[in-house]
Amino acid sequence: MTDQSASPIHTIAIVGGTGKEGKGLAYRWAKAGYRLLIGSRQAEKAQAAADELHLLLPENAVVEGMANPEAAASADLVVVTVPYAAHRDTFEMLIPFVQGKIVVDVTVPLVPPKVTKVQMPPAGSAAQEAQQILGEGVQVAAAFQNISYEHLLRDEPVECDVLVTGSSKAARAQVLELVKAANLVGWDAGPIENSVVVEGLTSILIGLNKQYGVQSAGVRITGIPCSGGSA
Ligand SMILES: NC(=O)c1ccc[n+]([C@@H]2O[C@H](COP(=O)([O-])OP(=O)(O)OC[C@H]3O[C@@H](n4cnc5c(N)ncnc54)[C@H](OP(=O)(O)O)[C@@H]3O)[C@@H](O)[C@H]2O)c1
């Protein structure tokens, strides 16, 4: 597997960045000083999302909107925030644009209408499916699947930790830097096979939200001094 995970990350593309989760992550990272490329199937929709974010961000923040392939091709690291129904097509489209890069899959393989029931794809998890599609030349990591978008466009602390899984320790370390930049607490949760647990946890959290009438139930790792995490 090509290891380019030690290269510094300046420019982040978010494929499906016009949606709720992608826009929230883009806001946090643009605020931290990264250059953000919002991707969409329609460049105009991406530009509108970028304009919307500029209204919330400091003047020097850099957020640009463009079509998904252009965003992925121009970025150092690519984050994917699309519904699971669009997962395979999106990753197949990305193949030529992300070779040698880290790709962070935020997708949860929810199967409506039973989104409170864990239903994993044959590959084992969405992230493993992404790795199978993209091949060995791409390092897939998975993160943020438990972080509800409601928190991300606000500046208050998020009471949910980020469990980062991925195909190499170096890739996970790069993603943990992004977790920290987003002002979240993150943990190295091990190899990409472990993403099944993290993705599955989201269905449990959605179920808790429904049962208790809240919007953002979360999880915390306890028993480790806070300095062990990424924030
Ligand atoms: N929402 C949350 O709080 C949350 C939390 C954790 C994880 N997640 C996961 O993050 C992912 C995105 O969630 P979201 O709530 O942001 O979703 P969303 O707002 O419904 O969709 C995100 C973007 O995906 C693109 N998209 C939609 N259908 C598509 C299709 N058929 N083909 C290609 N692109 C398509 C759209 O962008 P364009 O139309 O601009 O192309 C859309 O703006 C999901 O897998 C979700 O499970 C969400």
The ligand as an SDF file (V2000), in Angstrom:
LIG
                    3D

 48 52  0  0  0  0  0  0  0  0999 V2000
  -26.2460   13.8190    9.6270 N   0  0  0  0  0  0  0  0  0  0  0  0
  -25.5470   13.3950   10.6770 C   0  0  0  0  0  0  0  0  0  0  0  0
  -25.7050   13.8820   11.8130 O   0  0  0  0  0  0  0  0  0  0  0  0
  -24.5310   12.2930   10.4960 C   0  0  0  0  0  0  0  0  0  0  0  0
  -23.7480   11.9290   11.5870 C   0  0  0  0  0  0  0  0  0  0  0  0
  -22.7530   10.9570   11.4160 C   0  0  0  0  0  0  0  0  0  0  0  0
  -22.6120   10.3220   10.1870 C   0  0  0  0  0  0  0  0  0  0  0  0
  -23.4280   10.6770    9.1550 N   0  0  0  0  0  0  0  0  0  0  0  0
  -23.2570    9.9810    7.8690 C   0  0  0  0  0  0  0  0  0  0  0  0
  -22.6960   10.9080    6.9650 O   0  0  0  0  0  0  0  0  0  0  0  0
  -23.2390   10.6970    5.6670 C   0  0  0  0  0  0  0  0  0  0  0  0
  -23.8650   12.0020    5.1820 C   0  0  0  0  0  0  0  0  0  0  0  0
  -24.9160   12.3520    6.0440 O   0  0  0  0  0  0  0  0  0  0  0  0
  -25.7490   13.6950    5.8050 P   0  0  0  0  0  0  0  0  0  0  0  0
  -26.7610   13.7580    6.8650 O   0  0  0  0  0  0  0  0  0  0  0  0
  -24.8160   14.8200    5.5860 O   0  0  0  0  0  0  0  0  0  0  0  0
  -26.4570   13.3280    4.4060 O   0  0  0  0  0  0  0  0  0  0  0  0
  -27.2730   14.2310    3.4150 P   0  0  0  0  0  0  0  0  0  0  0  0
  -27.2910   15.6440    3.9110 O   0  0  0  0  0  0  0  0  0  0  0  0
  -28.5800   13.5610    3.1740 O   0  0  0  0  0  0  0  0  0  0  0  0
  -26.4340   14.0740    2.0560 O   0  0  0  0  0  0  0  0  0  0  0  0
  -25.1230   14.5410    1.9240 C   0  0  0  0  0  0  0  0  0  0  0  0
  -24.8310   14.8150    0.4710 C   0  0  0  0  0  0  0  0  0  0  0  0
  -24.7170   13.6060   -0.2640 O   0  0  0  0  0  0  0  0  0  0  0  0
  -24.9830   13.8620   -1.6300 C   0  0  0  0  0  0  0  0  0  0  0  0
  -25.8720   12.8350   -2.1790 N   0  0  0  0  0  0  0  0  0  0  0  0
  -27.1330   12.5540   -1.8200 C   0  0  0  0  0  0  0  0  0  0  0  0
  -27.6310   11.5440   -2.5660 N   0  0  0  0  0  0  0  0  0  0  0  0
  -26.6490   11.2060   -3.4230 C   0  0  0  0  0  0  0  0  0  0  0  0
  -26.5480   10.2570   -4.4710 C   0  0  0  0  0  0  0  0  0  0  0  0
  -27.5550    9.4320   -4.7760 N   0  0  0  0  0  0  0  0  0  0  0  0
  -25.3680   10.1650   -5.1530 N   0  0  0  0  0  0  0  0  0  0  0  0
  -24.3280   10.9830   -4.8530 C   0  0  0  0  0  0  0  0  0  0  0  0
  -24.3900   11.9290   -3.8690 N   0  0  0  0  0  0  0  0  0  0  0  0
  -25.5180   12.0240   -3.1650 C   0  0  0  0  0  0  0  0  0  0  0  0
  -25.6860   15.2100   -1.7090 C   0  0  0  0  0  0  0  0  0  0  0  0
  -24.7850   16.1350   -2.3000 O   0  0  0  0  0  0  0  0  0  0  0  0
  -24.9980   16.7530   -3.7780 P   0  0  0  0  0  0  0  0  0  0  0  0
  -26.4630   16.7010   -4.1010 O   0  0  0  0  0  0  0  0  0  0  0  0
  -24.5160   18.1450   -3.5770 O   0  0  0  0  0  0  0  0  0  0  0  0
  -24.1520   15.9350   -4.6630 O   0  0  0  0  0  0  0  0  0  0  0  0
  -25.9390   15.5690   -0.2650 C   0  0  0  0  0  0  0  0  0  0  0  0
  -25.8720   16.9490   -0.0090 O   0  0  0  0  0  0  0  0  0  0  0  0
  -24.2360    9.5510    5.7740 C   0  0  0  0  0  0  0  0  0  0  0  0
  -23.6320    8.3430    5.4000 O   0  0  0  0  0  0  0  0  0  0  0  0
  -24.5760    9.5430    7.2570 C   0  0  0  0  0  0  0  0  0  0  0  0
  -24.9710    8.2700    7.7230 O   0  0  0  0  0  0  0  0  0  0  0  0
  -24.3670   11.6560    9.2680 C   0  0  0  0  0  0  0  0  0  0  0  0
  1  2  1  0
  2  3  2  0
  2  4  1  0
  4  5  1  0
  4 48  2  0
  5  6  2  0
  6  7  1  0
  7  8  2  0
  8  9  1  0
  8 48  1  0
  9 10  1  0
  9 46  1  0
 10 11  1  0
 11 12  1  0
 11 44  1  0
 12 13  1  0
 13 14  1  0
 14 15  2  0
 14 16  1  0
 14 17  1  0
 17 18  1  0
 18 19  2  0
 18 20  1  0
 18 21  1  0
 21 22  1  0
 22 23  1  0
 23 24  1  0
 23 42  1  0
 24 25  1  0
 25 26  1  0
 25 36  1  0
 26 27  1  0
 26 35  1  0
 27 28  2  0
 28 29  1  0
 29 30  1  0
 29 35  2  0
 30 31  1  0
 30 32  2  0
 32 33  1  0
 33 34  2  0
 34 35  1  0
 36 37  1  0
 36 42  1  0
 37 38  1  0
 38 39  2  0
 38 40  1  0
 38 41  1  0
 42 43  1  0
 44 45  1  0
 44 46  1  0
 46 47  1  0
M  CHG  2   8   1  16  -1
M  END
$$$$
